[in-house]
Amino acid sequence: MQQLTSFLSGTWQSGRGSERSIHHAITGEALYSVTSVGLDMAQAKRYAIEHGGTALGKMTFIERAAMLKAVAKHLLEQKETFYTLSAQTGATRADSWVDIEGGIGTLFTYAGLGARELPDDVLWPEDELIPLSKNGGFAARHVLTAKSGVAVHINAFNFPCWGMLEKLAPTWLAGMPAIIKPATASAQVTQAMVKAIVDSGLVPDGAISLICGGAGDLLDQLDFQDVVTFTGSAQTGQSLRIQPNIVKNSIPFTMEADSLNCCVLGEDVTPEQPEFALFIREVVREMTTKAGQKCTAIRRIIVPQAQIDAVSDALVARLQGVKVGDPAQEGVKMGALVNAEQRTDVQEKVDTLVKAGCEVRLGGKADLQAAGAFFPPTLLFCPQPDETPAVHAVEAFGPVATLMPYQNREHALTLARAGQGSLAGTLVTADSDIAREFILGAARAHGRIQILNEESSKESTGHGSPLPQLLHGGPGRAGGGEELGGLRAVKHYLQRTAVQGSPTMLASISKQWVRGAKVQEDRVHPFRKYFEELQPGDSLLTPRRTLTETDIVNFACLSGDHFYAHMDKIAAAESFFGERVVHGYFIISAAAGLFVDDGVGPVIANYGMENLRFIEPVKPGDTIQVRLTVKRKTLKRQKTAEDKPTGVVEWAVEVFNQHQQAVALYSILTLVARQHGDF
């Protein structure tokens, strides 16, 4: 039997002794042996940091984003290999799509986020300048820098690809190497994907390591510069969270645990409404996708007392139509659990719920002697959910959910919160008042809540679909951690530090100009410079322009803006301003006329305007002047050699009056040509 090797210290290594077996979920055949006994975890960590950490740390955020995109494209080309191995875990093609292509899609998403929103630097200024003194000579910024350690990712068996990639994406974008420890039951799928990444040569040596088997003494080797993430059972996660070395060194530990998620039918919904059918569809899909082996799966079905029978009958009818078997056979909609051990565990949990007072409406018993780890779709009914604590505490991690009644809206909220912290919840309702009341009462116990109705159902991604743009995690039993959520996830692998100093010093450190910092001026207009020639702090002070009543009238006629403060002399005199004022948008137009260079040059296009604030009114007879300063630059990678090499420049615009008072502050973004391309 082939042993799944680990990839540590830059080589594929075999363990010695105490091997476990991975079995085919459908046939029960032993496929692989797994062990990590004897592998040097201390050396593995050192190698990852010295090689992978050093290389990643020298890459800018933009370069790391490009690396993520390249890896994603490569894995997509190899996807059929992963689908073949995923079938060994009992997954259908649709199940595997979520895991494989969903995971690869997460890499693409983070590549895009990094390329668009992060600096072309190794340091990330998190916020704008924070003044700390009266005259502006002392200020601060929060900056984010890469940790010098390693990220250890301990993953669950149910999503061997997505579970790894959704953590790898922000880890690599932050500049940290990763050591992946997949669950043994599906480790062959993870190993194949890691091998594809390593063989591609697209990531630095040491950027990724893999442990097939136990983690050994790895957690004892970590220090405060390292990060640990865990996905799996709450019991295992809690034991790891209090591991002595993790506690001693205050090592960041992010936990995402299985939870008893709920789906609630609003009291406004009756069987005649489209939302009723949506509710049934959502519950059945969540019960049967991945054979119910999802941390976000619906475990508690909370329904108005008056609709219990209608919901029960509809669910039983739909679940009876789900064909269970080998996904390779035509018509099969649900495969097997990952192995016989998991099947036994699910059976034990179902039996526990029945003994606690739940009734079996469908399924409930598996053939524990069968070769395939199949478990039938199982619907339980709990008539007294307030008096049956087990239904809010015991999770059968398979195609099992419990139906329970509620008496009124407040009771529904009480039951929704009874799970003591959930990753996801869904409310199906057509009533916006019910929806708001539910959010106010249930959000504190959930990481994510979907409000499903006829309108949203047309494009909804579903109750259990974690999206890279949204937070994945939840309070309490769900682990109290956060994953994904866009760039929020990247910050978990960076150190936030408040840096204090003069604006000029802070600008130098961040490589981004801030208001109050020194500027550089020369005789060449900045719009005549290529992207490479521009530097943060390059600045232009324009000529002056006096604005008149004629300007006000002409702009009003051109724009159609005849607001009284601009056009009605008597009303304006009685207003807040005391007299007529110039249109704010004319000030912006006039400012552009002052700072724009007319000729053809490297500036290609204006991307837009951000953070516009009108500070002081401008009145007829006032004189304005503009300072235009390069704030930051972001390189845009060429997709092909034919693409024009460009970068995006953010300019700070300050419009002053004759008293040197700021009257308008904003930023503009321009696309600027580069002299040299990527190819």
N, C-alpha and C positions, 0 to 999 in steps of 0.2 A: 504494500500500500504506500502510495507516494506521500512523503512528508511535505507539508507546507513550510517552506523556508522563510525566515525573517530577513529583512534588509536592514542591517545595522552597520555603522562605521564604514559605509560605502561598499559593502559586500553582502551577498546572499549567504546566510548562515543557517546551519541545522542545529537544533537542540538535541539533548541526549537524555533519554529516559522519561518516565511518567507521561507517556503520550495519551492524548485523547483522540477519539475518532469523530470525523464528520460523516454523517450518513445522508444518503439521498432521501429527501422528504417524501417522495412518491413510492420508491421501491424499497426503502430501508437499507439499501446496499451501502456498505462502508466504502467511502471514497478517498478520504485523506486522513493522515495522522497529523497531530498538532502538538508541539511542545516547544518551549523556550528555555528549558532547564539548561543551565551551564553558559548561557549567553551573558556577556559582560555589559551590563546596563550602564555602569559608570563610564566606560569607554565610549559607549554609544552616545551618551549625552555630550561628552567632551567633543567628539567628532562632529556632531550636529552643530554645535555652537562654533567651533573653530573653523569649520569649512562652510556649512550652510549659512550660519548666522553672519559670518564675516562677509560672505558674498552678497547676501540679501541686504545687509546693512549699507552696502555701498551703492545699491540701486535706489533710484528715486521712486516715489510713489507711482509716477507715470510709467517708469520702466517695469515696475512690478505688475502694474495693470496690464501692460502689453504681454508680459509673461503668462498671466492668467488666461488671457484670450488665446494665446498660442496653445496652451495646454488643453483648453476646452475644445478647440478645433481638432486637435490630435485625438482626444478621447472620443469625440463624436465619430471620427473615421473608424475607430476600433469597436464601436458599440455592439456589434453582433457577437463578438467574443464574450462580452459581459452578459448579454441576454442568454446565451447558451449556459453559462455558469449559474446565472440567477434562477433558471428553471430547476436546477438541482435543489433549490431551497423551497420548492413548492409554489413559487410565484407564477401567476399568469403573465402574459405579455403586457397587459395593461398595468399590472402591479409593478413589473420591472421597469416600465416606461417612467413611472413616477420616480423610481429610485435612480435609474441610470441617466436618462435624459433630463430628468428634473434636477439631478445633481450637477450635470454638465451645464445646464441652463443657469444655475446659481453662479458658477464660475464666470459665465458670460456677463451676468448682471453686475458682479463686483468689478469685473474688468472695465465695464462701461462707467460705473460710478467713480472708480479711481481715475480714469482718464478725463472725466468731465469735471470732477469736483475737488480733486486733491492736488496739492502743489507739485511742481516739478523739482522736488527737493526731498531730502531725508527727514526734514523737520516740518511739522504741521502746526502752524499757528491756529489755535482753535477758535479764537474770538478776536474782536477788534480791540484797539487800544483802550485801556481802562485808566483814565486820569486819576492820579493820586495826590495832586498838589494844586494849589490855587492858580499858579502861573503856567502850569503845564510842563514843567521841567522834570517831573518825576511821575512815572506811569508804570503800567504792567500789562502783560499778556500771558494767557495760558498757552503753553506749547506742548505738543505731543511728540515724544521720541520713542524709538524702538527700544524694547528691553534687550538685554544682552544674554538672555537665557533661551530656553526651548519651551515650546507648547506641547504638552502631552494630552492627546485626545483619546479618551476611552469611550468607545462607541458601542451601540446596541446591535443586536443581530438583525433587526427587522429592515433596516435600510443600510446595507453594507457599502453602497456607493454614495448616495445622497448624504448620509450621516457623516461620512468623511469629508466630502467636498464642501458642504456648507460650513464646516469649521476651517478647512484649509484655505478657502478663499480669503476671509478676513485676516487669517494668520499670516499668510504670505504677503498680502497687501500691506500689513503692518511691518513686515521685515523680519519675522521670526521663523526659524526652522521648526518643523513639526515631527513628533514621534507619534505614530498612529498605532493604537492598540484596539483592533476590532474584536467583536465577540466571536468566539470560536465557531459557533454554529453556522455562520455564513462567511467565515474568513477567506475562503477561496475566491470569492467575488472581489473582496477588497484587495487581496493580494494581486489578482490579475490587473486591477486598475493601477495599483502602485507600480507594478512592473512596467506597464505601458508608459507611465509618467517617467520612470527612471530611464527606460530604453530610448525615450524620445530625445533626451539630451537638452530639453527645453528649460529645465530648472537646474540651479547650481548643485554641485555635489554636496550632499549633507542637508539639503533643504527638506528632504522627506526621508523618514525612517519608518520601518514597520516591524511590529512585534506580533508574530503568530504564536499564540499561547499566553501564558501568564505574564504579568508585568514584572515579576521578580522583585528585586529591590529598587526598581527605578524610582519610586516615590521617595525613597530614602536619600536619593542622590540630588534632589531638587533644592533650590534655594529661592530667595525672594525675587529673583529676576525671572523665574519660570512661571508658567501658567498651566493649570490643569482644568480640563473640561471633561464632564462625564454625562453620558446619556444612557439611561437604563432604569432599573427598578429603584424605587425610593429607598428601599432597605439597603441595597448595595451602595447607593450614592451617599447615604447618611454615614455609613461606616467609613467610606473613603474621605468624606469631608473632615472627619475627626482624626484622621491618620496623624500620629504624633509629629512627624516632620512638617506636614502641611500646616498644622496648628502653630508649631514652634516658629516657623519662618514667615507666617502670615502670607502664605502662597495663595494668590488669587485662585479660587475654585468656583467654576461655573457648573451648575447642575441642572439638567433637564430630565425630569423623571416622569414615568407613566402616571396618569391621573384619571379620575373617574369623570370624564367630560359628559356634558349633558346637551340634550336637544329639547327645547321647550316649545310646545304648541300654544300659541296665544289664545286667550279665551274668546277672541273675536272670530276665530276660524271654525267653520263648520264643514262637513263633508262635501257640500255643494261648491265650495270655493276652490279656486285653483291652488291656493296655499296649502290646502289639505293634501293634495296629491304631491306637492313639493316636499312636504314634511315626510311623507311615507318614502318617497324616493331618496331623500337625504339620509334617513335612518338606515334604510336597506343598503345603500352604497357604503356607508361608513362601517356597517357590521360585516360586510363581505369583502371589501377591498383588502388585499394582503391577508385574507382570512381573518380579519379583525386584529391583526398584529400591528397596530399603530398606536403610538403614544397619544395621538389626538382622537382616536376612535370614540364614537358615541357609546357610552356604557349605561347612561341613565336617560330614559325617555319619559319626560315629564309632561303630562297631558291633563286637561280639565276633566274632572270626574265625569261630566256628562258625555265626554267623547271617548272614554276608555274602550268600550266595546267596539266602536267603529274603527278606532286606531288599531286595536288588537286584531280584528278580522282582516283589515287591509294589510297589516304587516305579515301576518301568517300567510295570506294568499301570495304576497310577493316573494317571501322567503322560500316558500315551497317550490316556487318556480326557478330557484337558483340551482343550477346543475353543479354538483361538487365532484371533482375527480382530477385526473391527470390533465393539466393545462394543455398538453400536446393534443388531446382529443377535441374534436370539433364540438362546439356547443358548451364546453365547460366554462363556467363563469367564476368559480372559486376553487382555488387549489388547496394544498395541504398546509398544516402548520409546519414550522421549520424542522421539527424532529419529534420523536416519540416522547422524549422527556417533556417537551412543551405541551404535548397533547395530554399527558398525565396531569401536569400542573393545572391546565384549564379544567379538566374533569374534576379535580379536587376542589377547585374554586367554585364551580357550578354546584357541586354537592353541598359545599358550605353554605351557599346562598339558599339552597332549597331547605336545608335544615333550619336556617334562620327564619323561615316563614315565606319564602318566595314559591310561587307556583310555576310549573313548566307549561308554557303555552305551545312551544314547538321545540323539537330537538332535545338537547339535554344529556344525551348519552352517546359516547363514542365507542367504537370497537378497539379496545386497548391492545388487542392481540394482532391487529391488522398490520401489514408491512408499511403501508402508507400512513402518514401522521394526519389523517383526516379527522375533522371534527364538524358535526353538522351545524348549520345556522341555528342558534338557540335564542328563543325569546322567553324571558321570565316575566312574571307579573308579581309585584309587591303591593298588596292591598293596603298595607299600613306603613308607608315609608318613614313616618315619624317615629314609629316604635320598632323599626328594624334597622339599627345602625350599620349592620353588615353591608347593606345595599349601597351605602355611601363610603365604605371602607375596603371591601373585598373586590379586587379586580380580576376577572377571568380574561386573560390576555389572548383572546381569540374571537371567533364570530358570535359573541355573546353580549346581549344588552337586556336591561330590566325596565319594564314598563311600570309606571307608578302614577297615581292620580294626585291632583292638587285641587284645593277647595276654592281658592281665590288668588288674586295676583300676589298678595303678600306671602301666601303659602308657597306659591311657585318660586318666589325669590328665596325663601328659606330653604327649599329643597335644592335649588341651583347652587347655593352657597355651602350646602351640607357636605360637598365633596372635599372641603377643606383646602381648596386651591386647585385650579384646573388650568390646563394649557389652552383649551378652546371650548367655546360654547356657541350654540346656535339658538336664536329665537325666530320662529316662523310666525309672522303676523302681518296683517295689512293695515294695522292701526299705529300711527306714529306716536300717539300718546302712550300706548302700551310699550312701544320700543324705548322711548325715553325713560319711562319708569323702570324698565328692566335694566338699562345701562346704569342708571343711578343706583340701583339696588344690587346689581350682580357684578359690575365691572371690577370691584375691589377683590373679587375672588377668582378672576380670570385674566389670562394673558392676552386672549384674543376673543372677540365676540362677533359673530356674523348675524346680521339681521337679514333674513331671507323673506322675500315676497315675490309676487309675480314679475315685477319689474326687474329686480336684481337677479332673478334666477336665469335670465337670458344670457348672462355673461359671468355668473358666479363661478369661482374656482372650487367652491365646496367648503364644507365645514372643516375638513381635516387637512387642507392643503397649506403647508407653510410656504410663504412667499418670501424671497430674499429681501424685498423692500419693507416687510413688516416684522415686528417683534415676534420671536418664537421663544416661548418660555411662559412661566406662570408662577404665582405665589404659592406658599405653603407646600402641600404635598407634591405639587408640580416641580418643586426644586428651588424656587426663588431666584432662578437665574434668568439671563437674557442671552439669546442668540439672534443672529440676523438683525432685522430692523435697519437695513441699509448700512450706512457708514457707522452707525452706533456700534456694530459688532467689531469693527476694526479697532475701535478705541479700547476694547477689552485687552488688547495685546500691546498697548502702548502705555508709556508712563506720562501722566499729566503733571506738569510742573508750572507753577506761577513764577514768571521771571519779571523782576523789577529793575527799572533803570530809566535812563533818559529816553525820549522817543527816538533820537538818532541811534542810540545803542540798540534799542529793541528792533529797529528797522534793519540794522546790520545783522543782528542775530537771526532774524526771521527771513531775511532776503525779500522782505516785503515792505514797501514804504508805508509809513503811518503819518497821519496828520500831526504836525509839530516837529517832525524830523527834518534834518537838513536836506536840501535839494541840490542837484547839479544842473547848471544851465550852460549851454554853449550857443554858438551862432547858427548851428544847423537846426532847423525845425524838427522836432521829434517825429513828425509824420513823414519825414524824408529818410528815416532810418529803418533798416531791416530789423527783423525780430532779434537776430543775434547781437545787433549793435545797441539795442535799447537795454537799459538797466534800471531796476527800481530806484526811484529818486530823480531820474532824468525829468527835467521840468521846463515849462514854458510859461512866462508871464506875458500876457497879451497887452496890446494897446487898450486904451479906455474908450468907452462909448457913453454918451449922455442920452438918456431916454426921454422922449417928449410925448405930449398929448397926441401929436400926429401918429406916433408909433402905436398908441393905444387904439385910436380910431381905425387905423389901417389893419391892425391885427384882428380887431373885432369884426371888421367886414370880411376879412379873409377866412377866419375860423368860424364865424357865426356865434362866437361867445360874447353876448351882450350883457353879461352879469352886471347888476347895478353898481357894484363896487368899482367897476371899470368905467361905466358909461353914464351913470346918473350922478351929476355933481352934487345935487342937494342931498340925495339919499346917502351918498358916500360920506358927505360931511357929517351926517348924523350917525354914521356907523362906527364900528370899532376902530376903523383906520383914520377917521377924521377928514379924509379927502380921498380923491380918486387914486387908485393904485394901478400899476402896470400888471398885465396878465402874467401869472407865473410861467406859463408855457411860452410866452414871448421872451421872457428872460432867458429860458433855456435855449430858445432858437437864436437869440442875440448872442449868447455865450458861444454857441457853436460857430456862429459867423466870425467871432473873434479868434477862436483857436484853430479852426480847420485850415489846413494848407490846401490851396486850390488845385495844385498840379497833380498829374499822375505820379504815383509813388508806391512804396511798399504797402501802405494801408489799403486793404482791399474792400472791406465792408465794415459797417457798424452792426455789431451783434445785438445791441440793446442798451438799456439804461437800468441801473439798479439803485435802490436805497435813496431815492430823491426826497429831499426835505427842503421846504421853503422856510428859512429862518427869520428873515426880516422883510417887511413890505418895501417895495420899490415904488417911489412916487415920481411923477413927471418932474424932470429937472435933475434927478439923481444920476450919478455916473457909475457905471459898473466896469469891473476889470476881472479877468479870469486867470487863475493859475491851473494849468494842466500838468499832472505829474504821473509818471509810470508807477502804479501801485504794485502790480505783480504780473508775472508772465507764466503762461502754461503752454508747453509744447504740444502740438497736435501731430500724432503719428500719421504717416502716409499709409494708406491701405494698399496702394499699388505704386509702382515707379512712375506711372503717368500722372498721378495726383500732384497738384502743386504743393510744395512744402510750405507749411504755414504754422503759425502759433497764435494764441489768443493773448492779447494784452489788455489788462484792466487799468484804466486811467482814473485817477481821482480828480474830480473837477470841483473847484472852489470858486464861487462867484462872490466878489466883494463889492461894497459900495464905496463912495468917496471917503467914508470915515473908517475904512478898513474893517467894516463889519461884514461877516459872512451873511449873504442874503439867500444863497442856495448851495447845497452840498449834494453831490451824487457821484456815481461811477458810471463810466461807459466801457463797453467791451468792444474791441475791434479785432478783426482778423487781419494779421500782418504777415506778409510774405517773408520766407526765410531765404537766405542766400544758398544754403546747402541742404540737400534732402537726406532721407534715411537710406536711400539705396545707392 
